Structure formats: C-alpha cells, structure tokens
Amino acid sequence: MESQHYFSAQPAGPDTRRPLSVVLAGARRDLVTSSGLFSPDGVDKGTAILLDAVPDPQGRRLLDIGCGWGPIALTMALKAPDAEVYAVDVNERCVALTAENAARLGLGNVAAGTPDAVDGSLVFDTIWSNPPIRIGKQELHALLLDWLPRLAPDGRAWLVVQKNLGADSLQRWLAGELAGGFTVRRAETSKSFRIIEVHRAG
C-alpha cells in the first residue's frame, strides 16, 4: 500500500526496521526496510522492469533519483563497484535505509543523501530512476530539470514511467525542455511501462 507521506522529509508512522529479502543483480540480498516509504515490501514492478531493461551503468559517477530503500542504487553499485553511486531522496528515512543496506552488502561506493547534500557542480555519467510521478506534474518537472541537465557529455538517463500515468506526455515534454544537445526517446515498452532514455551529446 502506498503511503501519502512517503514524499515527506520525515514520513509519518514508526521507523521500525524489518527484514527484506530480495534479488538484486542476480543474487538474493538480505536487507532491511521500514514503513513510510515507496514499495517497502519489495522491488515494485516499474523498478523491476527498469533493472531488467537497462544496460549496465557506464562511467565513474552514477545517480539514482528517488532511492527509496535502495534497489536501484544498490544494483548500480553491485554492477559498477569502481563507480561512485549517489542515491538521493527527500525522505530522510529512505536515505538512512539505503545507507544501511549498502553497508549490509559491503558497498562502500554508495553515498546516500538528500538532494541538497549533493555538490551542485557534480555531473553524472548514468542516471537511473523510477521517478515519483505522484508528487504532481509541477513538482516532477522541477525535479527532473534539476537532475537531467547534470548528465555528463555522452551520459544517459533511463526513466521508467507507467503508461497510464503519463509516460508519453512526459517523454514529449522532456524532448522540448531538453532541446539542444539532448536526445529523448522511448527505449522500450514492457507491460504497462515505458523506458525513456535521455542521452546528452558527447
């Protein structure tokens, strides 16, 4: 069940850790989760489709926008152990969980934090995200325009968006807003989800 509070910095409900066993990067991982965050009981369908569809992350600096308990960031770190992985979320409980889960997996290359904790001068070679569509169009657009222009030259972002939540209109909007050096395309359709790829020219 989605919580209306998981987009808050400090979500409602007790922060009670409980075990979470999931498959990430092809192996079973024993992690922890809590309440007050998106998909607390496992990898949601959209994220699973994203992780199955995208090529392995490229480059030295990687970003997960809206990290939740960490499935995307942890997968990035497992697949690219020599890269720096930044996991951002406005929800401080998510940030703490992602950091704790990275530590459980021995991943020292994950930096979890709120968006304002990330150095504004950093650019990213690969961005993966299951963006928080339900925060509303204005907030979503602001979020994406904060991060996608920070793709490095020849960098790529991969976003998974449910078709009935506006994937096609979001793709068109991104193509207009990021015109000039960026290419936006639908990379794949799986079930009711689209994978949108944003590529910055080298």
Rosetta silent file (secondary structure, phi, psi, omega in degrees, C-alpha in Angstrom):
SEQUENCE: MESQHYFSAQPAGPDTRRPLSVVLAGARRDLVTSSGLFSPDGVDKGTAILLDAVPDPQGRRLLDIGCGWGPIALTMALKAPDAEVYAVDVNERCVALTAENAARLGLGNVAAGTPDAVDGSLVFDTIWSNPPIRIGKQELHALLLDWLPRLAPDGRAWLVVQKNLGADSLQRWLAGELAGGFTVRRAETSKSFRIIEVHRAG
SCORE:     score description
SCORE:     0.000 S_00000001
   1 L     0.000  128.972  178.583    0.000    0.000    0.000 S_00000001
   2 L   -75.485  141.344  177.804    1.399    3.385   -0.962 S_00000001
   3 L   -99.497  137.113  178.395    1.623    5.925    1.814 S_00000001
   4 L   -70.896   -6.774 -175.838    0.632    9.513    1.166 S_00000001
   5 L  -101.456   -2.143 -170.643    3.504   10.503    3.431 S_00000001
   6 L   -76.029   -5.355  173.024    6.461    8.888    1.699 S_00000001
   7 L   -91.725    2.662 -179.825    7.303   12.075   -0.199 S_00000001
   8 L   -85.469  153.683  176.686    7.809   13.916    3.097 S_00000001
   9 L   -61.482  -40.208  179.709   11.231   14.576    4.579 S_00000001
  10 L  -126.780   94.025 -173.620   10.088   12.882    7.776 S_00000001
  11 L   -66.731  156.994  177.978    7.311   10.397    6.985 S_00000001
  12 L   -74.013  161.976  177.076    4.534    9.513    9.379 S_00000001
  13 L    92.841  156.415 -177.639    4.499    6.207   11.214 S_00000001
  14 L   -70.072  143.637  176.542    7.090    4.440   13.297 S_00000001
  15 L   -92.008   81.979 -177.483   10.514    3.777   11.821 S_00000001
  16 L  -109.317  112.868 -179.410   10.664    0.107   12.714 S_00000001
  17 L   -68.044  141.140  174.002   13.257   -1.902   10.804 S_00000001
  18 E  -144.074  156.402 -175.209   12.227   -5.298    9.489 S_00000001
  19 E   -66.800  149.166  176.212   13.967   -7.856    7.265 S_00000001
  20 E  -141.615  120.194  178.873   13.659   -7.663    3.487 S_00000001
  21 E  -112.865  118.408 -176.244   14.965  -10.414    1.201 S_00000001
  22 E  -139.259  161.201  173.656   15.117   -9.517   -2.500 S_00000001
  23 E   -96.659  121.523  175.319   17.023  -10.445   -5.642 S_00000001
  24 E  -131.841  136.475  179.955   19.285   -7.655   -6.902 S_00000001
  25 L    51.237   39.169  171.031   21.943   -8.008   -9.613 S_00000001
  26 L    83.047    7.663 -179.290   21.136  -11.690   -9.939 S_00000001
  27 E  -142.029  155.104  177.726   21.515  -12.790   -6.321 S_00000001
  28 E   -71.779  132.603  179.955   19.461  -12.920   -3.148 S_00000001
  29 E  -125.324  132.697  178.352   20.216   -9.991   -0.814 S_00000001
  30 E   -99.525  111.373 -172.661   19.189   -9.754    2.831 S_00000001
  31 E  -125.167 -169.249  174.667   18.349   -6.144    3.605 S_00000001
  32 E  -129.986  155.525  177.893   16.115   -4.079    5.878 S_00000001
  33 E  -140.636 -178.036  179.942   13.063   -1.937    5.230 S_00000001
  34 L  -157.735 -176.034  176.014   10.585    0.163    7.186 S_00000001
  35 L   -91.434  172.874  175.334    7.245    1.923    6.809 S_00000001
  36 L    76.997   27.071  177.456    6.649    5.381    5.325 S_00000001
  37 L  -146.270  168.336 -176.419    8.366    4.802    2.002 S_00000001
  38 L   -72.013  134.717  175.382    7.560    3.658   -1.516 S_00000001
  39 L    46.028   61.123 -174.186    7.170   -0.115   -2.052 S_00000001
  40 L   -70.275  -15.938 -171.962    8.517   -1.105    1.375 S_00000001
  41 L  -102.390    8.191  178.514    7.934   -4.839    0.911 S_00000001
  42 L   161.490 -174.342  177.591    9.964   -5.489   -2.211 S_00000001
  43 L   -79.474  119.357 -179.269   11.019   -4.312   -5.651 S_00000001
  44 L   -69.856  164.328 -173.008    7.996   -2.705   -7.309 S_00000001
  45 H   -60.307  -44.640 -178.838    7.014   -3.668  -10.843 S_00000001
  46 H   -62.119  -45.708  179.073    8.315   -0.498  -12.506 S_00000001
  47 H   -63.323  -40.550  178.226   11.718   -0.699  -10.835 S_00000001
  48 H   -60.933  -41.356  178.114   11.984   -4.401  -11.702 S_00000001
  49 H   -64.498  -43.765  177.946   11.269   -3.588  -15.359 S_00000001
  50 H   -58.069  -50.923 -175.541   13.864   -0.800  -15.332 S_00000001
  51 H   -64.618  -29.038  179.594   16.550   -3.001  -13.788 S_00000001
  52 H   -79.399  -27.551 -170.618   15.819   -5.756  -16.285 S_00000001
  53 H   -93.286  -32.541 -170.430   15.785   -3.470  -19.332 S_00000001
  54 L   -81.089  150.096  172.675   18.689   -1.068  -18.956 S_00000001
  55 L   -69.515  163.078  178.739   22.276   -1.819  -19.948 S_00000001
  56 L   -55.736  144.751 -177.662   24.866   -1.953  -17.190 S_00000001
  57 L   -63.567  141.234 -178.990   25.696    1.509  -15.846 S_00000001
  58 L  -113.121  147.680  174.050   28.567    3.275  -17.572 S_00000001
  59 L   101.180 -178.467 -174.087   31.013    5.816  -16.210 S_00000001
  60 L  -100.832  -16.467 -178.811   32.522    6.769  -12.890 S_00000001
  61 E  -132.420  120.743 -172.572   29.671    8.729  -11.324 S_00000001
  62 E  -121.622  154.736 -175.917   26.140    7.314  -11.192 S_00000001
  63 E  -138.648  136.274  170.232   22.853    8.661   -9.802 S_00000001
  64 E  -115.338  116.811  179.219   19.588    7.201   -8.525 S_00000001
  65 E   -92.888  115.482 -179.373   16.819    9.831   -8.249 S_00000001
  66 L    83.238   66.992 -164.677   14.311    8.840   -5.549 S_00000001
  67 L   -75.430  -21.264 -175.995   16.196    5.967   -3.977 S_00000001
  68 L    57.412 -137.215  177.834   13.592    4.560   -1.559 S_00000001
  69 L   -82.993   -3.194  168.298   15.170    1.706    0.405 S_00000001
  70 L   117.200   10.555 -173.236   17.807    1.417   -2.305 S_00000001
  71 H   -59.957  -39.512 -178.084   17.051   -1.169   -5.029 S_00000001
  72 H   -73.982  -49.312 -178.806   18.300    0.948   -7.931 S_00000001
  73 H   -61.776  -41.666 -179.847   21.338    2.449   -6.211 S_00000001
  74 H   -65.220  -39.829  177.394   22.383   -0.896   -4.747 S_00000001
  75 H   -64.142  -42.878  176.095   22.095   -2.576   -8.148 S_00000001
  76 H   -56.555  -46.871 -176.795   24.199    0.171   -9.704 S_00000001
  77 H   -67.153  -35.623  177.516   26.835   -0.267   -7.016 S_00000001
  78 H   -68.624  -37.443 -177.811   26.863   -4.049   -7.385 S_00000001
  79 H   -81.803  -24.016 -177.202   27.226   -3.822  -11.167 S_00000001
  80 L  -132.364   71.237 -173.068   29.784   -0.989  -11.125 S_00000001
  81 L   -64.284  -19.045  179.923   31.917   -1.461   -7.979 S_00000001
  82 L   -92.569   -2.330 -179.410   34.526    1.065   -9.112 S_00000001
  83 L   -92.714  159.887  169.957   31.978    3.851   -9.673 S_00000001
  84 E   -91.423  126.995 -179.268   30.651    6.415   -7.215 S_00000001
  85 E  -112.869  120.735  177.007   26.912    5.937   -6.750 S_00000001
  86 E  -102.490  126.355  179.339   24.802    8.812   -5.472 S_00000001
  87 E  -116.663  118.190 -175.876   21.375    7.900   -4.089 S_00000001
  88 E  -119.883  145.303  176.659   19.067   10.852   -3.408 S_00000001
  89 L  -160.714  143.912  175.523   15.651   11.099   -1.792 S_00000001
  90 L   -73.909  -20.854 -177.402   13.756   13.834    0.045 S_00000001
  91 L   -82.969  111.740 -175.262   12.616   11.187    2.528 S_00000001
  92 H   -65.198  -27.235  176.181   15.256   11.011    5.268 S_00000001
  93 H   -67.006  -39.037  176.427   14.128    7.516    6.253 S_00000001
  94 H   -62.913  -43.692  179.299   14.857    6.348    2.702 S_00000001
  95 H   -58.483  -45.923 -179.463   18.307    7.914    2.826 S_00000001
  96 H   -64.520  -41.600 -179.842   19.078    6.121    6.094 S_00000001
  97 H   -65.838  -43.079  178.884   17.785    2.791    4.789 S_00000001
  98 H   -61.473  -42.936  177.797   19.760    2.991    1.567 S_00000001
  99 H   -63.031  -41.991 -179.988   22.924    3.760    3.515 S_00000001
 100 H   -66.836  -41.346  179.648   22.243    0.901    5.919 S_00000001
 101 H   -68.621  -36.016  175.276   21.505   -1.547    3.117 S_00000001
 102 H   -62.078  -42.114  178.226   24.660   -0.535    1.260 S_00000001
 103 H   -63.858  -38.765  178.254   26.638   -1.205    4.428 S_00000001
 104 H   -61.161  -32.847  179.984   24.980   -4.615    4.796 S_00000001
 105 L   -92.156    2.856 -179.998   26.175   -5.505    1.314 S_00000001
 106 L    69.703   27.831 -177.385   29.661   -4.121    1.908 S_00000001
 107 L   -94.863   98.821  179.759   29.182   -1.441   -0.726 S_00000001
 108 L   -84.275    2.011 -176.069   31.453    1.442    0.160 S_00000001
 109 L  -101.963   14.698  179.122   30.759    3.218   -3.121 S_00000001
 110 E  -107.544  125.124  174.463   27.212    4.388   -2.272 S_00000001
 111 E  -113.462  108.353 -179.885   26.618    7.932   -0.995 S_00000001
 112 E  -100.310  135.134 -179.106   23.021    8.355    0.143 S_00000001
 113 E  -167.552  171.954  173.160   21.693   11.799    0.929 S_00000001
 114 L   -75.961  159.277 -175.707   19.008   14.389    0.412 S_00000001
 115 H   -55.761  -36.876 -177.353   19.215   16.346   -2.862 S_00000001
 116 H   -74.369   -6.430  178.086   20.679   19.438   -1.226 S_00000001
 117 H   -87.057   -7.395 -177.776   23.547   17.346    0.158 S_00000001
 118 L   -91.471  128.500  178.409   24.900   16.656   -3.345 S_00000001
 119 L   -52.863  123.223 -176.450   27.592   19.023   -4.621 S_00000001
 120 L   -65.810  -13.265 -179.584   25.911   21.162   -7.264 S_00000001
 121 L   -89.254   -8.094 -176.598   28.969   21.009   -9.518 S_00000001
 122 L   -74.406  143.281  171.333   28.851   17.226   -9.958 S_00000001
 123 L  -120.547  161.483 -169.684   27.752   15.680  -13.241 S_00000001
 124 E  -127.539  137.058 -179.251   26.698   12.080  -13.783 S_00000001
 125 E   -79.826  -35.153  178.804   27.544    9.544  -16.454 S_00000001
 126 E  -137.530  134.221  173.809   24.488    7.367  -15.830 S_00000001
 127 E  -123.196  129.135  170.692   21.165    8.181  -14.164 S_00000001
 128 E  -119.406  140.391  179.262   18.549    5.546  -13.358 S_00000001
 129 E  -159.079  140.694  162.155   15.209    6.464  -11.856 S_00000001
 130 L  -105.253   85.731 -167.298   11.684    5.334  -11.171 S_00000001
 131 L   -66.723  151.095 -176.354   10.615    8.961  -10.728 S_00000001
 132 L   -77.604   78.369 -175.795    7.924    9.885   -8.208 S_00000001
 133 H   -55.058  -37.416 -171.817    5.134   10.622  -10.686 S_00000001
 134 H   -75.099   -0.080  174.821    2.532   11.023   -7.944 S_00000001
 135 H   -74.011  -11.392 -179.888    4.131   14.134   -6.435 S_00000001
 136 L   108.879  151.304 -172.991    2.340   16.085   -9.169 S_00000001
 137 H   -60.487  -46.397 -176.723    3.330   17.379  -12.578 S_00000001
 138 H   -62.164  -45.840 -178.837    4.848   20.683  -11.458 S_00000001
 139 H   -67.877  -39.268  178.582    6.988   19.086   -8.758 S_00000001
 140 H   -63.375  -45.645  179.652    8.006   16.216  -11.037 S_00000001
 141 H   -60.849  -42.536  178.951    9.051   18.568  -13.816 S_00000001
 142 H   -62.663  -41.785  179.681   11.109   20.651  -11.387 S_00000001
 143 H   -60.700  -49.020 -177.628   12.777   17.517  -10.049 S_00000001
 144 H   -66.986  -34.747  178.286   13.745   16.233  -13.482 S_00000001
 145 H   -75.903  -14.692  171.663   15.003   19.634  -14.616 S_00000001
 146 H   -73.563  -38.215 -168.493   17.183   19.758  -11.517 S_00000001
 147 H  -105.443  -40.982 -174.044   18.954   16.493  -12.350 S_00000001
 148 H   -62.974  -35.607  175.890   18.787   15.591  -16.038 S_00000001
 149 H   -66.019   -7.404  178.754   20.786   18.650  -17.193 S_00000001
 150 H   -93.819   13.769  168.728   23.549   17.310  -14.948 S_00000001
 151 E   -64.966  137.906  174.861   24.236   14.424  -17.284 S_00000001
 152 E   -72.245  162.165  173.691   27.881   14.418  -18.339 S_00000001
 153 E   -53.337  131.998 -175.328   28.729   14.597  -22.058 S_00000001
 154 E    67.480   15.014  176.454   27.653   11.293  -23.623 S_00000001
 155 E   -80.106  157.756 -177.977   25.801   10.480  -20.394 S_00000001
 156 E  -133.661  138.413  172.288   22.494    8.624  -20.386 S_00000001
 157 E  -113.585  142.830  178.056   19.468    8.650  -18.107 S_00000001
 158 E  -126.491  120.915 -177.743   16.920    5.851  -18.026 S_00000001
 159 E  -119.145  136.667  174.162   13.490    6.531  -16.535 S_00000001
 160 E  -107.364  128.235 -176.730   10.661    4.047  -16.042 S_00000001
 161 E  -139.424  135.505  179.034    7.159    5.530  -16.158 S_00000001
 162 E   -70.282  136.834 -176.935    3.783    3.836  -16.243 S_00000001
 163 H   -57.523  -45.107 -176.016    1.939    4.483  -19.491 S_00000001
 164 H   -78.240    0.170  173.251   -1.346    5.412  -17.797 S_00000001
 165 H  -106.035   17.141  170.501    0.481    7.875  -15.541 S_00000001
 166 L    97.975   27.908 -178.297    1.613    9.975  -18.490 S_00000001
 167 H   -58.587  -43.799 -175.574    4.766    8.333  -19.829 S_00000001
 168 H   -70.272  -39.491  178.032    4.216    9.514  -23.408 S_00000001
 169 H   -69.461  -34.311  176.626    3.388   13.095  -22.486 S_00000001
 170 H   -65.302  -40.402  178.008    6.402   13.193  -20.152 S_00000001
 171 H   -60.656  -45.563  179.074    8.619   11.993  -22.979 S_00000001
 172 H   -63.065  -41.434 -179.761    7.324   14.757  -25.269 S_00000001
 173 H   -63.450  -44.880  178.577    7.760   17.352  -22.545 S_00000001
 174 H   -61.169  -41.463 -179.820   11.339   16.276  -21.851 S_00000001
 175 H   -60.228  -35.943  177.798   12.160   16.385  -25.557 S_00000001
 176 H   -75.469  -44.208 -176.490   11.002   20.003  -25.656 S_00000001
 177 H   -70.789  -32.720 -175.564   12.566   21.145  -22.416 S_00000001
 178 L   -99.964   15.575 -178.901   15.938   19.481  -23.030 S_00000001
 179 L   -56.084  141.360  179.315   16.232   20.507  -26.684 S_00000001
 180 L    97.597   85.802  177.950   19.796   21.324  -27.702 S_00000001
 181 L    93.038   -8.280  178.991   22.332   18.592  -27.048 S_00000001
 182 E  -118.438  143.088  172.636   19.850   16.093  -25.641 S_00000001
 183 E  -119.020  130.301 -179.911   18.004   13.264  -27.356 S_00000001
 184 E  -119.376  128.735 -179.798   14.895   11.790  -25.721 S_00000001
 185 E  -146.848  158.634  170.790   13.397    8.521  -26.948 S_00000001
 186 E   -83.127  114.250 -176.676   11.247    5.632  -25.868 S_00000001
 187 E   -84.199  -31.047 -175.136   13.758    2.836  -25.437 S_00000001
 188 E  -164.628  152.403  170.361   11.352    0.054  -24.546 S_00000001
 189 E  -121.610  128.683  178.523    7.784   -0.816  -23.631 S_00000001
 190 E  -138.571  119.486 -175.952    7.168   -3.583  -21.121 S_00000001
 191 L    55.587 -122.901 -178.433    3.702   -4.424  -19.855 S_00000001
 192 L  -101.685   19.112 -175.971    2.176   -1.045  -18.940 S_00000001
 193 E  -116.587  149.021  171.051    5.517    0.744  -18.532 S_00000001
 194 E  -110.653  144.845  167.811    7.746    2.781  -20.808 S_00000001
 195 E  -104.617  117.165  179.286   11.510    3.111  -20.503 S_00000001
 196 E  -101.580  127.874  177.291   12.526    6.628  -21.514 S_00000001
 197 E  -107.045  131.255  174.022   16.157    7.226  -22.440 S_00000001
 198 E  -115.911  121.333 -178.370   17.721   10.689  -22.264 S_00000001
 199 E  -118.366  129.976  174.560   21.113   10.997  -23.946 S_00000001
 200 E   -96.208  131.480 -178.629   23.381   14.031  -23.746 S_00000001
 201 L   -60.128  148.175 -179.898   25.594   14.503  -26.789 S_00000001
 202 L   -79.354    0.000    0.000   29.302   13.953  -26.263 S_00000001
